[in-house]
Amino acid sequence: MAEPTQTQSTPTTLSAYAYCWWHKGVTRDVRLIQIEETGSGPGPGRQRFACHPCQITHGLVPLADR
Ligand SMILES: [Zn+2]
């Protein structure tokens, strides 16, 4: 009697919650719009993400789509 050796791997459910810089709230399904490379401010480079509604409202194009 063979035991089932195939274990079902749980799908990687990475919660894509992130901060939308434009409406200043945490939401999901955000895209990286731009990276502010100015040295001012804390952190090594500021990444600005926007949710889909904000992309449409502000006419934002994700970096990956350029
Ligand atoms: Zn937004």
N, CA, C, O and the ligand as a Tripos MOL2 file, in Angstrom:
@<TRIPOS>MOLECULE
protein
  265   263    67     0     0
PROTEIN
NO_CHARGES

@<TRIPOS>ATOM
      1 N           0.8370   -1.1970    0.0000 N.3       1 MET1
      2 CA          0.0000    0.0000    0.0000 C.3       1 MET1
      3 C           0.8700    1.2430    0.0000 C.2       1 MET1
      4 O           1.6000    1.5200    0.9520 O.2       1 MET1
      5 N           0.7740    1.9700   -1.0740 N.am      2 ALA2
      6 CA          1.6190    3.1510   -1.2270 C.3       2 ALA2
      7 C           0.9550    4.3650   -0.6010 C.2       2 ALA2
      8 O          -0.2290    4.6360   -0.8030 O.2       2 ALA2
      9 N           1.7240    5.0520    0.1310 N.am      3 GLU3
     10 CA          1.1820    6.2730    0.7190 C.3       3 GLU3
     11 C           1.3500    7.4460   -0.2350 C.2       3 GLU3
     12 O           2.3290    7.5240   -0.9760 O.2       3 GLU3
     13 N           0.4370    8.3060   -0.2090 N.am      4 PRO4
     14 CA          0.5760    9.4910   -1.1000 C.3       4 PRO4
     15 C           1.7500   10.3510   -0.6770 C.2       4 PRO4
     16 O           1.7580   10.9490    0.3990 O.2       4 PRO4
     17 N           2.7340   10.3940   -1.5470 N.am      5 THR5
     18 CA          3.9420   11.1520   -1.2010 C.3       5 THR5
     19 C           3.8440   12.6040   -1.6630 C.2       5 THR5
     20 O           4.6250   13.4680   -1.2660 O.2       5 THR5
     21 N           2.8570   12.8280   -2.5130 N.am      6 GLN6
     22 CA          2.7670   14.1860   -3.0540 C.3       6 GLN6
     23 C           2.0670   15.0990   -2.0520 C.2       6 GLN6
     24 O           0.8660   14.9830   -1.8090 O.2       6 GLN6
     25 N           2.8110   15.9610   -1.5080 N.am      7 THR7
     26 CA          2.2200   16.9100   -0.5740 C.3       7 THR7
     27 C           1.8120   18.1730   -1.3260 C.2       7 THR7
     28 O           2.5570   18.7260   -2.1340 O.2       7 THR7
     29 N           0.6420   18.5780   -1.0290 N.am      8 GLN8
     30 CA          0.1600   19.7740   -1.7110 C.3       8 GLN8
     31 C           0.8330   21.0010   -1.1150 C.2       8 GLN8
     32 O           0.7180   21.3060    0.0720 O.2       8 GLN8
     33 N           1.5200   21.6650   -1.9780 N.am      9 SER9
     34 CA          2.1880   22.8750   -1.5130 C.3       9 SER9
     35 C           1.2040   24.0320   -1.5070 C.2       9 SER9
     36 O           0.4710   24.2720   -2.4670 O.2       9 SER9
     37 N           1.2190   24.7070   -0.4300 N.am     10 THR10
     38 CA          0.3160   25.8460   -0.3360 C.3      10 THR10
     39 C           0.8110   26.9600   -1.2450 C.2      10 THR10
     40 O           1.9990   27.2830   -1.2670 O.2      10 THR10
     41 N          -0.0910   27.5250   -1.9720 N.am     11 PRO11
     42 CA          0.3270   28.6160   -2.8600 C.3      11 PRO11
     43 C           0.8450   29.8090   -2.0770 C.2      11 PRO11
     44 O           0.3440   30.1660   -1.0110 O.2      11 PRO11
     45 N           1.8360   30.3820   -2.6400 N.am     12 THR12
     46 CA          2.4360   31.5240   -1.9490 C.3      12 THR12
     47 C           1.5070   32.7260   -2.0510 C.2      12 THR12
     48 O           1.4320   33.4010   -3.0770 O.2      12 THR12
     49 N           0.8260   32.9610   -0.9830 N.am     13 THR13
     50 CA         -0.0980   34.0850   -0.9800 C.3      13 THR13
     51 C           0.5930   35.2980   -0.3890 C.2      13 THR13
     52 O           0.4530   35.6230    0.7900 O.2      13 THR13
     53 N           1.3160   35.9250   -1.2280 N.am     14 LEU14
     54 CA          1.9970   37.1280   -0.7710 C.3      14 LEU14
     55 C           1.0150   38.2870   -0.7970 C.2      14 LEU14
     56 O           0.5160   38.6820   -1.8500 O.2      14 LEU14
     57 N           0.7630   38.7970    0.3360 N.am     15 SER15
     58 CA         -0.1430   39.9300    0.3920 C.3      15 SER15
     59 C           0.5510   41.1590   -0.1730 C.2      15 SER15
     60 O           1.5800   41.6140    0.3250 O.2      15 SER15
     61 N          -0.0420   41.6620   -1.2100 N.am     16 ALA16
     62 CA          0.5860   42.7790   -1.9090 C.3      16 ALA16
     63 C           0.0970   44.1110   -1.3680 C.2      16 ALA16
     64 O          -0.0910   45.0790   -2.1060 O.2      16 ALA16
     65 N          -0.0970   44.1300   -0.1000 N.am     17 TYR17
     66 CA         -0.5240   45.3920    0.4760 C.3      17 TYR17
     67 C           0.6550   46.3560    0.5520 C.2      17 TYR17
     68 O           1.7460   46.0060    1.0030 O.2      17 TYR17
     69 N           0.4130   47.5180    0.1200 N.am     18 ALA18
     70 CA          1.4790   48.5030    0.1370 C.3      18 ALA18
     71 C           0.8520   49.8900    0.2600 C.2      18 ALA18
     72 O          -0.3660   50.0690    0.2330 O.2      18 ALA18
     73 N           1.7290   50.8290    0.3920 N.am     19 TYR19
     74 CA          1.2840   52.1890    0.6190 C.3      19 TYR19
     75 C           1.1560   52.9310   -0.7060 C.2      19 TYR19
     76 O           2.1220   53.0590   -1.4580 O.2      19 TYR19
     77 N          -0.0180   53.4020   -0.9700 N.am     20 CYS20
     78 CA         -0.2090   54.2130   -2.1580 C.3      20 CYS20
     79 C           0.1710   55.6430   -1.8310 C.2      20 CYS20
     80 O          -0.4060   56.2810   -0.9500 O.2      20 CYS20
     81 N           1.1340   56.1160   -2.5510 N.am     21 TRP21
     82 CA          1.6670   57.4410   -2.2330 C.3      21 TRP21
     83 C           0.6890   58.5340   -2.6170 C.2      21 TRP21
     84 O           0.7190   59.6190   -2.0370 O.2      21 TRP21
     85 N          -0.1770   58.2710   -3.5830 N.am     22 TRP22
     86 CA         -1.0210   59.3320   -4.1080 C.3      22 TRP22
     87 C          -2.2490   59.5790   -3.2610 C.2      22 TRP22
     88 O          -2.5950   60.7320   -3.0020 O.2      22 TRP22
     89 N          -2.9140   58.5270   -2.8230 N.am     23 HIS23
     90 CA         -4.0430   58.7960   -1.9280 C.3      23 HIS23
     91 C          -3.6550   58.5560   -0.4720 C.2      23 HIS23
     92 O          -4.4780   58.6310    0.4410 O.2      23 HIS23
     93 N          -2.3750   58.2650   -0.2940 N.am     24 LYS24
     94 CA         -1.7970   58.1640    1.0440 C.3      24 LYS24
     95 C          -2.5820   57.2000    1.9290 C.2      24 LYS24
     96 O          -3.1220   57.5560    2.9760 O.2      24 LYS24
     97 N          -2.6140   55.9790    1.4530 N.am     25 GLY25
     98 CA         -3.2780   54.9440    2.2190 C.3      25 GLY25
     99 C          -2.7470   53.5880    1.8170 C.2      25 GLY25
    100 O          -2.1740   53.4160    0.7410 O.2      25 GLY25
    101 N          -2.9470   52.6430    2.6920 N.am     26 VAL26
    102 CA         -2.4900   51.2890    2.4080 C.3      26 VAL26
    103 C          -3.5610   50.5690    1.6180 C.2      26 VAL26
    104 O          -4.7230   50.5160    2.0200 O.2      26 VAL26
    105 N          -3.1650   50.0300    0.5180 N.am     27 THR27
    106 CA         -4.0970   49.3040   -0.3260 C.3      27 THR27
    107 C          -3.3500   48.1580   -0.9790 C.2      27 THR27
    108 O          -2.1680   47.9470   -0.7100 O.2      27 THR27
    109 N          -4.0220   47.4330   -1.8170 N.am     28 ARG28
    110 CA         -3.3390   46.3450   -2.4820 C.3      28 ARG28
    111 C          -3.3390   46.6020   -3.9840 C.2      28 ARG28
    112 O          -4.0070   47.5030   -4.4910 O.2      28 ARG28
    113 N          -2.5750   45.7870   -4.6570 N.am     29 ASP29
    114 CA         -2.4350   45.9070   -6.1000 C.3      29 ASP29
    115 C          -1.8510   47.2650   -6.4850 C.2      29 ASP29
    116 O          -2.4280   48.0110   -7.2760 O.2      29 ASP29
    117 N          -0.7360   47.5500   -5.9260 N.am     30 VAL30
    118 CA         -0.0650   48.7890   -6.2530 C.3      30 VAL30
    119 C           1.0680   48.5090   -7.2300 C.2      30 VAL30
    120 O           1.5970   47.4000   -7.3070 O.2      30 VAL30
    121 N           1.4090   49.5170   -7.9480 N.am     31 ARG31
    122 CA          2.5170   49.4020   -8.8900 C.3      31 ARG31
    123 C           3.5430   50.4720   -8.5630 C.2      31 ARG31
    124 O           3.2250   51.5600   -8.0820 O.2      31 ARG31
    125 N           4.7740   50.1180   -8.8440 N.am     32 LEU32
    126 CA          5.8400   51.0900   -8.6370 C.3      32 LEU32
    127 C           5.8070   52.1130   -9.7700 C.2      32 LEU32
    128 O           5.9770   51.7740  -10.9410 O.2      32 LEU32
    129 N           5.5920   53.3310   -9.4050 N.am     33 ILE33
    130 CA          5.4540   54.3750  -10.4130 C.3      33 ILE33
    131 C           6.7740   55.0600  -10.6690 C.2      33 ILE33
    132 O           7.2100   55.1910  -11.8130 O.2      33 ILE33
    133 N           7.3900   55.4830   -9.6290 N.am     34 GLN34
    134 CA          8.6500   56.1820   -9.8190 C.3      34 GLN34
    135 C           9.5300   56.0360   -8.5940 C.2      34 GLN34
    136 O           9.0670   55.7510   -7.4900 O.2      34 GLN34
    137 N          10.7910   56.2360   -8.8260 N.am     35 ILE35
    138 CA         11.7500   56.2030   -7.7310 C.3      35 ILE35
    139 C          12.4070   57.5540   -7.6410 C.2      35 ILE35
    140 O          13.0730   58.0200   -8.5650 O.2      35 ILE35
    141 N          12.2050   58.1500   -6.5280 N.am     36 GLU36
    142 CA         12.7870   59.4590   -6.3190 C.3      36 GLU36
    143 C          14.2370   59.2820   -5.9090 C.2      36 GLU36
    144 O          14.5410   58.7040   -4.8660 O.2      36 GLU36
    145 N          15.0970   59.7760   -6.7260 N.am     37 GLU37
    146 CA         16.5150   59.5210   -6.4820 C.3      37 GLU37
    147 C          17.2180   60.6940   -5.8350 C.2      37 GLU37
    148 O          18.4440   60.7120   -5.7290 O.2      37 GLU37
    149 N          16.4670   61.6410   -5.4160 N.am     38 THR38
    150 CA         17.0890   62.7570   -4.7270 C.3      38 THR38
    151 C          17.5580   62.3090   -3.3550 C.2      38 THR38
    152 O          16.8980   61.5210   -2.6770 O.2      38 THR38
    153 N          18.6790   62.8140   -2.9730 N.am     39 GLY39
    154 CA         19.2920   62.3610   -1.7330 C.3      39 GLY39
    155 C          18.6260   62.8980   -0.4920 C.2      39 GLY39
    156 O          18.9610   62.4940    0.6210 O.2      39 GLY39
    157 N          17.6970   63.7950   -0.6670 N.am     40 SER40
    158 CA         17.0670   64.3860    0.5020 C.3      40 SER40
    159 C          16.0710   63.4230    1.1260 C.2      40 SER40
    160 O          15.3970   62.6640    0.4300 O.2      40 SER40
    161 N          15.9930   63.4670    2.4210 N.am     41 GLY41
    162 CA         15.0250   62.6220    3.1040 C.3      41 GLY41
    163 C          15.6450   61.3250    3.5500 C.2      41 GLY41
    164 O          16.7130   60.9310    3.0820 O.2      41 GLY41
    165 N          14.9690   60.6720    4.4510 N.am     42 PRO42
    166 CA         15.4870   59.4080    4.9770 C.3      42 PRO42
    167 C          15.2870   58.2690    3.9960 C.2      42 PRO42
    168 O          14.3900   58.3050    3.1530 O.2      42 PRO42
    169 N          16.1150   57.2820    4.1130 N.am     43 GLY43
    170 CA         15.9540   56.0940    3.2780 C.3      43 GLY43
    171 C          16.7650   56.1740    2.0150 C.2      43 GLY43
    172 O          16.9880   57.2590    1.4790 O.2      43 GLY43
    173 N          17.2050   55.0380    1.5370 N.am     44 PRO44
    174 CA         17.9970   54.9880    0.3060 C.3      44 PRO44
    175 C          17.1170   55.0040   -0.9280 C.2      44 PRO44
    176 O          16.8760   53.9620   -1.5380 O.2      44 PRO44
    177 N          16.6440   56.1630   -1.2930 N.am     45 GLY45
    178 CA         15.7910   56.2160   -2.4790 C.3      45 GLY45
    179 C          14.3490   55.9620   -2.1040 C.2      45 GLY45
    180 O          14.0270   54.9730   -1.4450 O.2      45 GLY45
    181 N          13.5010   56.8470   -2.5240 N.am     46 ARG46
    182 CA         12.0980   56.6930   -2.1690 C.3      46 ARG46
    183 C          11.3480   56.0820   -3.3330 C.2      46 ARG46
    184 O          11.4030   56.5570   -4.4670 O.2      46 ARG46
    185 N          10.6610   55.0330   -3.0150 N.am     47 GLN47
    186 CA          9.8560   54.3900   -4.0430 C.3      47 GLN47
    187 C           8.4110   54.8120   -3.8650 C.2      47 GLN47
    188 O           7.8490   54.7460   -2.7720 O.2      47 GLN47
    189 N           7.8330   55.2440   -4.9600 N.am     48 ARG48
    190 CA          6.4500   55.6980   -4.8830 C.3      48 ARG48
    191 C           5.5490   54.7130   -5.6110 C.2      48 ARG48
    192 O           5.6980   54.4600   -6.8060 O.2      48 ARG48
    193 N           4.6180   54.1720   -4.8560 N.am     49 PHE49
    194 CA          3.6810   53.2190   -5.4220 C.3      49 PHE49
    195 C           2.3130   53.8730   -5.5510 C.2      49 PHE49
    196 O           1.9580   54.7730   -4.7920 O.2      49 PHE49
    197 N           1.5640   53.4000   -6.5240 N.am     50 ALA50
    198 CA          0.2120   53.9110   -6.7100 C.3      50 ALA50
    199 C          -0.7280   52.7540   -6.9870 C.2      50 ALA50
    200 O          -0.3700   51.7870   -7.6600 O.2      50 ALA50
    201 N          -1.9280   52.8670   -6.4600 N.am     51 CYS51
    202 CA         -2.9230   51.8490   -6.7200 C.3      51 CYS51
    203 C          -3.5360   52.1040   -8.1000 C.2      51 CYS51
    204 O          -3.2740   53.1170   -8.7490 O.2      51 CYS51
    205 N          -4.3430   51.1640   -8.5090 N.am     52 HIS52
    206 CA         -4.8760   51.2600   -9.8680 C.3      52 HIS52
    207 C          -5.7670   52.4840  -10.0830 C.2      52 HIS52
    208 O          -5.6050   53.1810  -11.0840 O.2      52 HIS52
    209 N          -6.6990   52.7640   -9.1780 N.am     53 PRO53
    210 CA         -7.5190   53.9710   -9.3680 C.3      53 PRO53
    211 C          -6.6830   55.2410   -9.4550 C.2      53 PRO53
    212 O          -6.9880   56.1420  -10.2350 O.2      53 PRO53
    213 N          -5.6510   55.3040   -8.6670 N.am     54 CYS54
    214 CA         -4.8090   56.4920   -8.7010 C.3      54 CYS54
    215 C          -4.0170   56.5530  -10.0080 C.2      54 CYS54
    216 O          -3.7410   57.6390  -10.5180 O.2      54 CYS54
    217 N          -3.6580   55.4100  -10.5420 N.am     55 GLN55
    218 CA         -2.9560   55.4050  -11.8150 C.3      55 GLN55
    219 C          -3.8360   56.0150  -12.8940 C.2      55 GLN55
    220 O          -3.3600   56.7560  -13.7540 O.2      55 GLN55
    221 N          -5.1160   55.6960  -12.8400 N.am     56 ILE56
    222 CA         -6.0370   56.2140  -13.8480 C.3      56 ILE56
    223 C          -6.3130   57.6900  -13.5990 C.2      56 ILE56
    224 O          -6.3060   58.5040  -14.5230 O.2      56 ILE56
    225 N          -6.5530   58.0140  -12.3480 N.am     57 THR57
    226 CA         -6.9020   59.3900  -12.0120 C.3      57 THR57
    227 C          -5.7840   60.3610  -12.3630 C.2      57 THR57
    228 O          -6.0310   61.4530  -12.8750 O.2      57 THR57
    229 N          -4.5680   59.9540  -12.0830 N.am     58 HIS58
    230 CA         -3.4350   60.8450  -12.2690 C.3      58 HIS58
    231 C          -2.6490   60.5570  -13.5410 C.2      58 HIS58
    232 O          -1.6450   61.2100  -13.8270 O.2      58 HIS58
    233 N          -3.1190   59.5680  -14.3030 N.am     59 GLY59
    234 CA         -2.4240   59.2570  -15.5380 C.3      59 GLY59
    235 C          -1.0190   58.7360  -15.3000 C.2      59 GLY59
    236 O          -0.0780   59.1100  -16.0000 O.2      59 GLY59
    237 N          -0.8890   57.8790  -14.3190 N.am     60 LEU60
    238 CA          0.4250   57.3680  -13.9570 C.3      60 LEU60
    239 C           0.7430   56.1160  -14.7550 C.2      60 LEU60
    240 O          -0.1220   55.2690  -14.9770 O.2      60 LEU60
    241 N           1.9720   56.0120  -15.1740 N.am     61 VAL61
    242 CA          2.4160   54.8240  -15.9020 C.3      61 VAL61
    243 C           3.4520   54.1100  -15.0560 C.2      61 VAL61
    244 O           4.4800   54.6890  -14.7040 O.2      61 VAL61
    245 N           3.1880   52.8610  -14.7310 N.am     62 PRO62
    246 CA          4.1790   52.1150  -13.9210 C.3      62 PRO62
    247 C           5.5170   52.0150  -14.6360 C.2      62 PRO62
    248 O           5.5930   51.9910  -15.8640 O.2      62 PRO62
    249 N           6.5490   51.9590  -13.8450 N.am     63 LEU63
    250 CA          7.8950   51.8910  -14.4000 C.3      63 LEU63
    251 C           8.0680   50.6660  -15.2900 C.2      63 LEU63
    252 O           8.7780   50.7140  -16.2950 O.2      63 LEU63
    253 N           7.4260   49.5890  -14.9210 N.am     64 ALA64
    254 CA          7.6030   48.3460  -15.6690 C.3      64 ALA64
    255 C           6.9520   48.4160  -17.0370 C.2      64 ALA64
    256 O           7.2910   47.6410  -17.9320 O.2      64 ALA64
    257 N           6.0150   49.3450  -17.2030 N.am     65 ASP65
    258 CA          5.2860   49.4370  -18.4690 C.3      65 ASP65
    259 C           5.8700   50.4710  -19.4050 C.2      65 ASP65
    260 O           5.3410   50.6970  -20.4940 O.2      65 ASP65
    261 N           6.9360   51.0880  -19.0010 N.am     66 ARG66
    262 CA          7.5090   52.1150  -19.8540 C.3      66 ARG66
    263 C           8.5060   51.5350  -20.8220 C.2      66 ARG66
    264 O           9.0880   52.2670  -21.6220 O.2      66 ARG66
    265 ZN         -4.1550   55.2700   -4.5530 Zn       67 ZN67
@<TRIPOS>BOND
     1     1     2 1
     2     2     3 1
     3     3     4 2
     4     3     5 am
     5     5     6 1
     6     6     7 1
     7     7     8 2
     8     7     9 am
     9     9    10 1
    10    10    11 1
    11    11    12 2
    12    11    13 am
    13    13    14 1
    14    14    15 1
    15    15    16 2
    16    15    17 am
    17    17    18 1
    18    18    19 1
    19    19    20 2
    20    19    21 am
    21    21    22 1
    22    22    23 1
    23    23    24 2
    24    23    25 am
    25    25    26 1
    26    26    27 1
    27    27    28 2
    28    27    29 am
    29    29    30 1
    30    30    31 1
    31    31    32 2
    32    31    33 am
    33    33    34 1
    34    34    35 1
    35    35    36 2
    36    35    37 am
    37    37    38 1
    38    38    39 1
    39    39    40 2
    40    39    41 am
    41    41    42 1
    42    42    43 1
    43    43    44 2
    44    43    45 am
    45    45    46 1
    46    46    47 1
    47    47    48 2
    48    47    49 am
    49    49    50 1
    50    50    51 1
    51    51    52 2
    52    51    53 am
    53    53    54 1
    54    54    55 1
    55    55    56 2
    56    55    57 am
    57    57    58 1
    58    58    59 1
    59    59    60 2
    60    59    61 am
    61    61    62 1
    62    62    63 1
    63    63    64 2
    64    63    65 am
    65    65    66 1
    66    66    67 1
    67    67    68 2
    68    67    69 am
    69    69    70 1
    70    70    71 1
    71    71    72 2
    72    71    73 am
    73    73    74 1
    74    74    75 1
    75    75    76 2
    76    75    77 am
    77    77    78 1
    78    78    79 1
    79    79    80 2
    80    79    81 am
    81    81    82 1
    82    82    83 1
    83    83    84 2
    84    83    85 am
    85    85    86 1
    86    86    87 1
    87    87    88 2
    88    87    89 am
    89    89    90 1
    90    90    91 1
    91    91    92 2
    92    91    93 am
    93    93    94 1
    94    94    95 1
    95    95    96 2
    96    95    97 am
    97    97    98 1
    98    98    99 1
    99    99   100 2
   100    99   101 am
   101   101   102 1
   102   102   103 1
   103   103   104 2
   104   103   105 am
   105   105   106 1
   106   106   107 1
   107   107   108 2
   108   107   109 am
   109   109   110 1
   110   110   111 1
   111   111   112 2
   112   111   113 am
   113   113   114 1
   114   114   115 1
   115   115   116 2
   116   115   117 am
   117   117   118 1
   118   118   119 1
   119   119   120 2
   120   119   121 am
   121   121   122 1
   122   122   123 1
   123   123   124 2
   124   123   125 am
   125   125   126 1
   126   126   127 1
   127   127   128 2
   128   127   129 am
   129   129   130 1
   130   130   131 1
   131   131   132 2
   132   131   133 am
   133   133   134 1
   134   134   135 1
   135   135   136 2
   136   135   137 am
   137   137   138 1
   138   138   139 1
   139   139   140 2
   140   139   141 am
   141   141   142 1
   142   142   143 1
   143   143   144 2
   144   143   145 am
   145   145   146 1
   146   146   147 1
   147   147   148 2
   148   147   149 am
   149   149   150 1
   150   150   151 1
   151   151   152 2
   152   151   153 am
   153   153   154 1
   154   154   155 1
   155   155   156 2
   156   155   157 am
   157   157   158 1
   158   158   159 1
   159   159   160 2
   160   159   161 am
   161   161   162 1
   162   162   163 1
   163   163   164 2
   164   163   165 am
   165   165   166 1
   166   166   167 1
   167   167   168 2
   168   167   169 am
   169   169   170 1
   170   170   171 1
   171   171   172 2
   172   171   173 am
   173   173   174 1
   174   174   175 1
   175   175   176 2
   176   175   177 am
   177   177   178 1
   178   178   179 1
   179   179   180 2
   180   179   181 am
   181   181   182 1
   182   182   183 1
   183   183   184 2
   184   183   185 am
   185   185   186 1
   186   186   187 1
   187   187   188 2
   188   187   189 am
   189   189   190 1
   190   190   191 1
   191   191   192 2
   192   191   193 am
   193   193   194 1
   194   194   195 1
   195   195   196 2
   196   195   197 am
   197   197   198 1
   198   198   199 1
   199   199   200 2
   200   199   201 am
   201   201   202 1
   202   202   203 1
   203   203   204 2
   204   203   205 am
   205   205   206 1
   206   206   207 1
   207   207   208 2
   208   207   209 am
   209   209   210 1
   210   210   211 1
   211   211   212 2
   212   211   213 am
   213   213   214 1
   214   214   215 1
   215   215   216 2
   216   215   217 am
   217   217   218 1
   218   218   219 1
   219   219   220 2
   220   219   221 am
   221   221   222 1
   222   222   223 1
   223   223   224 2
   224   223   225 am
   225   225   226 1
   226   226   227 1
   227   227   228 2
   228   227   229 am
   229   229   230 1
   230   230   231 1
   231   231   232 2
   232   231   233 am
   233   233   234 1
   234   234   235 1
   235   235   236 2
   236   235   237 am
   237   237   238 1
   238   238   239 1
   239   239   240 2
   240   239   241 am
   241   241   242 1
   242   242   243 1
   243   243   244 2
   244   243   245 am
   245   245   246 1
   246   246   247 1
   247   247   248 2
   248   247   249 am
   249   249   250 1
   250   250   251 1
   251   251   252 2
   252   251   253 am
   253   253   254 1
   254   254   255 1
   255   255   256 2
   256   255   257 am
   257   257   258 1
   258   258   259 1
   259   259   260 2
   260   259   261 am
   261   261   262 1
   262   262   263 1
   263   263   264 2
@<TRIPOS>SUBSTRUCTURE
     1 MET1         2 RESIDUE 1 A MET
     2 ALA2         6 RESIDUE 1 A ALA
     3 GLU3        10 RESIDUE 1 A GLU
     4 PRO4        14 RESIDUE 1 A PRO
     5 THR5        18 RESIDUE 1 A THR
     6 GLN6        22 RESIDUE 1 A GLN
     7 THR7        26 RESIDUE 1 A THR
     8 GLN8        30 RESIDUE 1 A GLN
     9 SER9        34 RESIDUE 1 A SER
    10 THR10       38 RESIDUE 1 A THR
    11 PRO11       42 RESIDUE 1 A PRO
    12 THR12       46 RESIDUE 1 A THR
    13 THR13       50 RESIDUE 1 A THR
    14 LEU14       54 RESIDUE 1 A LEU
    15 SER15       58 RESIDUE 1 A SER
    16 ALA16       62 RESIDUE 1 A ALA
    17 TYR17       66 RESIDUE 1 A TYR
    18 ALA18       70 RESIDUE 1 A ALA
    19 TYR19       74 RESIDUE 1 A TYR
    20 CYS20       78 RESIDUE 1 A CYS
    21 TRP21       82 RESIDUE 1 A TRP
    22 TRP22       86 RESIDUE 1 A TRP
    23 HIS23       90 RESIDUE 1 A HIS
    24 LYS24       94 RESIDUE 1 A LYS
    25 GLY25       98 RESIDUE 1 A GLY
    26 VAL26      102 RESIDUE 1 A VAL
    27 THR27      106 RESIDUE 1 A THR
    28 ARG28      110 RESIDUE 1 A ARG
    29 ASP29      114 RESIDUE 1 A ASP
    30 VAL30      118 RESIDUE 1 A VAL
    31 ARG31      122 RESIDUE 1 A ARG
    32 LEU32      126 RESIDUE 1 A LEU
    33 ILE33      130 RESIDUE 1 A ILE
    34 GLN34      134 RESIDUE 1 A GLN
    35 ILE35      138 RESIDUE 1 A ILE
    36 GLU36      142 RESIDUE 1 A GLU
    37 GLU37      146 RESIDUE 1 A GLU
    38 THR38      150 RESIDUE 1 A THR
    39 GLY39      154 RESIDUE 1 A GLY
    40 SER40      158 RESIDUE 1 A SER
    41 GLY41      162 RESIDUE 1 A GLY
    42 PRO42      166 RESIDUE 1 A PRO
    43 GLY43      170 RESIDUE 1 A GLY
    44 PRO44      174 RESIDUE 1 A PRO
    45 GLY45      178 RESIDUE 1 A GLY
    46 ARG46      182 RESIDUE 1 A ARG
    47 GLN47      186 RESIDUE 1 A GLN
    48 ARG48      190 RESIDUE 1 A ARG
    49 PHE49      194 RESIDUE 1 A PHE
    50 ALA50      198 RESIDUE 1 A ALA
    51 CYS51      202 RESIDUE 1 A CYS
    52 HIS52      206 RESIDUE 1 A HIS
    53 PRO53      210 RESIDUE 1 A PRO
    54 CYS54      214 RESIDUE 1 A CYS
    55 GLN55      218 RESIDUE 1 A GLN
    56 ILE56      222 RESIDUE 1 A ILE
    57 THR57      226 RESIDUE 1 A THR
    58 HIS58      230 RESIDUE 1 A HIS
    59 GLY59      234 RESIDUE 1 A GLY
    60 LEU60      238 RESIDUE 1 A LEU
    61 VAL61      242 RESIDUE 1 A VAL
    62 PRO62      246 RESIDUE 1 A PRO
    63 LEU63      250 RESIDUE 1 A LEU
    64 ALA64      254 RESIDUE 1 A ALA
    65 ASP65      258 RESIDUE 1 A ASP
    66 ARG66      262 RESIDUE 1 A ARG
    67 ZN67       265 GROUP 0 **** ****
